[in-house]
Amino acid sequence: AQSVTQLGSHVSVSEGALVLLRCNYSSSVPPYLFWYVQYPNQGLQLLLKYTSAATLVKGINGFEAEFKKSETSFHLTKPSAHMSDAAEYFCAVTGFGNEKLTFGTGTRLTIIP
Amino acid sequence: DVKVTQSSRYLVKRTGEKVFLECVQDMDHENMFWYRQDPGLGLRLIYFSYDVKMKEKGDIPEGYSVSREKKERFSLILESASTNQTSMYLCASSFGRALDTKNIQYFGAGTRLSVL
């Protein structure tokens, strides 16, 4: 069984500040981990994925995430927030060769001008 | 670019009606998924199909059925709509033939269904 927990359903940061969105996972097999972003009135879009290669993963729009097995975490960061980053972010987990994803409950990111 | 198209962005139906939500993908993907998205609950898988005429129940299949007669089209059916099925419905697809891509899902824009 697999699950993800996203700490903080709402996060607010000032424009230019560090963005940190937290995700912890539970998996009985080596996990594949994903971050998806959902802009208002749109579907989800893949930001980045971890598939057992490098533990630091770079994604689109300046985001990156680090896989830490000892902490069972896969937190998403961006050094400097931009107004266009305002969206809902979802962490997801699966196992190798598995089509189905298990999603977290999401974190809504608000950027303060 | 992969395109996943959901036929309606907004839909209003009455309790007891039969409702069809349609999804079409243009990338010859084997796998297709239906989720519902509710505030505070994230995305929950309703049904999944890995081939034409094949389907598998997800986490919350009660009250729903699906149809996949053609590879590119996956329909979600609410046999008798109820108010607790008011939600955002998201369709997704993925390329199933390679182990390292079958878990990358591409999403449609969603259908916001209101059942009155």
Contacts between the chains, C-beta under 8 A, distances in Angstrom:
chain1	res1	chain2	res2	distance
A	9	B	40	6.7
A	32	B	103	5.9
A	34	B	103	7.7
A	34	B	104	7.9
A	36	B	107	7.9
A	41	B	109	7.2
A	41	B	110	7.9
A	42	B	109	5.6
A	42	B	110	7.6
A	43	B	4	7.2
A	43	B	90	5.9
A	43	B	92	7.8
A	43	B	107	3.4
A	43	B	108	5.1
A	43	B	109	4.8
A	43	B	110	5.6
A	44	B	43	7.7
A	44	B	90	7.1
A	44	B	92	7.7
A	44	B	105	7.7
A	44	B	107	4.4
A	45	B	107	7.2
A	46	B	104	6.2
A	46	B	105	7.7
A	46	B	106	7.9
A	49	B	104	6.9
A	51	B	100	6.5
A	90	B	42	6.4
A	90	B	43	6.8
A	94	B	103	4.9
A	96	B	99	6.7
A	97	B	99	4.5
A	97	B	102	7.0
A	98	B	102	7.8
A	98	B	103	6.2
A	99	B	31	5.0
A	99	B	48	7.0
A	99	B	50	6.5
A	99	B	94	6.2
A	99	B	96	6.5
A	99	B	102	4.9
A	99	B	103	6.1
A	100	B	33	7.8
A	100	B	45	6.4
A	100	B	48	6.2
A	100	B	58	7.6
A	100	B	103	7.9
A	101	B	103	6.4
A	101	B	105	6.4
A	103	B	35	8.0
A	103	B	42	4.7
A	103	B	43	4.2
A	103	B	44	7.9
A	104	B	42	5.6
A	105	B	40	6.0
A	105	B	41	6.2
A	105	B	42	4.0
A	106	B	42	5.1
